[in-house]
Amino acid sequence: MSIISDNNKIQFYKYLNGDISGRDLEDFIYKQSDLEQQLDNKTYFDLISFNYKDKNRNRLQDFLLGQIIDEGQFETWKLKKTLNAFLADSKRLDTYLVKFYHLYCGTYQENGQRKFAFKFLGHLGLNNFWWLNEGYLTMTFGENWKIEYEKSIADFEFYHKQFQPIADSILTALEDNRIQILSNGTYFITDDLKYELESDEIFKLEQPVRK
């Protein structure tokens, strides 16, 4: 695996995360003069030889993760980014909880195993806002379901404040390596955090008292 600067890594992370296009990455590669010195000759030659059109995205991603970017470090960056965005945005609380659910479940491999399944996100990812489901609201409140939906959306900040300490704890643990995401799709977690975050009893939200 090549050793490149953190600033350069972030550009590759952005591409792998879908934040920038292949053309954007290509422009970066040709403009970043220090990148050639940070990569061995073969890796750099292979990198600049790619066709950066979207149809080659899967092959380029495989190359980056195999030769340049440590997948565990990329997943760590991605999770930190998601946690920071979640902490700063209470209005899309339900959207982020769905993201945490998918990160909790991980991705299935051809051998039937899961990769990058983060059980320590259970308190966030398993808190499903089932009462926002349109079917449930329609069955319960009939034609007034939209009114109840808007009331629930207005409660997001109330719920968000309860989730903040959990998200902060995970983010801090990633920063000081008490949680370490490994390139093979597993992770290390300290015993105290495992007990705190991976309990079978999922964090129970307090419900707001409406007038």
N, C-alpha and C positions, 0 to 999 in steps of 0.2 A: 504493500500500500504506500502510495506517494505521500510525502509530507509537504503540505502547502499551508500558507498563512490562513489565519482565521477569516480575514476579510475576503480572501479568494474562495474559501470554503462556502461562505454564505451565499455567494452567487450561484454556486452549484446546488446548494440546498434550495434556493428559490426556484430553480428550474425543476428539480425533482419534486417540489411541492406544487408545481403548476402556477407559481406566482409570476414567472416570466416565460416568454416563448423561446423556441429554439433559436430564432434569429437574434433575440436579445442576448442569449448565451454566446452565440457565435461572435457577436460584436464585442462582448466582454473579453472573450478568449484572445482575439486578435489585438485588442487595445491594451491588455494587461501584460506589460513587458516582463514583469518578474515571474510570470507563470512558467515560462520556458526554463528558467533556472531552477524552479522548484520541482519540476517533473523530470524523470529520466527521458532520454532521447526518444525511445520507442513509444512511450506513453504519450509524449507531447505530439509526436508525428501522427499517431493514431487519432488523437483528439482533433487536430486541425484538418484531418482527412475526412472527417464525418460530413455527411450531407445533413444539414440541420433542419430539414423540412419535417413537419409534424408526423409524416408517415413513418419516419425512422425513430420515433420517440422511444419505443420499447427497447430497441437495440442500443440506443444511446444511454438510456437509464441503466441498463445492465452493465454497460462498459464503465460508466461513472462509479457505480456501486462496487464493481469488481476491481477497478484499478486505481481510483482516485479518492473516493469518499467512503469512509467507514459508515456502514449502515446504522450501527448503534448510535454513533454521534449524530447522524442525520435525524434519526427518530427522537433523540433527546432534544435537539434544536426544535423540531416540529412540535413536540409536546410542550416545551417551554413557551413557544409562541402561542399555542392554543390556550394555555393556562393564563398567560398575561392578557390576551385578548378577552378571555372570559371574565377576568377580574375587573377589567375596565368597561365592560358592557353588560349592564343588567337588562337592557331592553330585549336582547336576543337570548335570554336565559334558556329557553326551551331548545333553541337551535344548538347551543353549546352542550347541553346535557345529552343530546342525541350523538354529537361528536364524541363525547366521553364514553358513551355506551359502545360505539363502534371500536374505540381504542381499547376499551375493557375486553371486548370479544376477540380482538386481533384479526389476523387474516389467515384463512385456511390454506394449507399447502396441498399439493397433489398427493402426498402421503397421508393425508387426513389429519395431520397435526396443525396446531395453531402457532403462528409466529407473531411476535410483538403483541401479545395479549397481556394487558396491564391490569392485573387484579386489584392493584392498589388504587385504581380509579373507581372502585365499586360504589363508594358513598356518593360520587357524582353521577356516574353513568347509569346506576340502577334506580335512581330517583326519577321515575317516569311520571310526567304530568298527565296522567290518564284522564283527568277531569277537563282537559282542553280538547279532547276528541269530539269532533263534530257530531258523530253518531250518538255518543253518550249525552251531549248537551241537548240535542234535538229530542231524544227520548225522554229526558228528564224535564226540560223546560219548554218544549214545544216551540212555538213561534218566537218566544222570548230568548232563544238560545244565544243570539248574538250579544244581547245585553249581558248575560252571564259570562260570555267569553271575554268581553271587554273588561269586566270586573276582575277576572282572573289575570288578564294581562297587566292590569294596574297593580296587582299584588307581586309582580316580579321582583321589585326592589326589596320587598320584605323577605322573600325567599333567598334572594341573592346574598343578602347580608349573612344568612345562616351558612351558606356554602363557602363564603370567602375564607374562613380559617382553614378549611380543608384544602382548598386550592393553594393557599399560601404555604401550608405545611408541605405539600407535595413539591411545589416549586422550589422551596428552600432546600428540601432533601435532594433534589436534582442538582442544585447549585453546589452543595457541599459533599456530593457523592455518596450520601447515605442511601440513595437510589441510583443505580447505574444500569443503563440500558446497554446490553451487549450486542455485538454484531451478529451473533448466531440466532437472534430472535428471542432470547430469554433476558432476564434482568436479575440484578442483585438488590436485595433490600435488607436493611438491618432488622434485627429481631423486634426491637421496640416499635418500629414503624409497621412491620408486618402485623403485629398484634393490634395496632391502632387502626390501620387502613384496610386490612384484609380480614376483618372479623366477619363471621357469618351473619351478624346482625347489622343490617344496613342503617346508616344514619337516618333518623326519622325527623322529618320537617315539622316545625310548629306551623299551625294554620292561623291566618290572620282573623281577628275578630272584626266582623263587619257591622257597621251601624245600620 
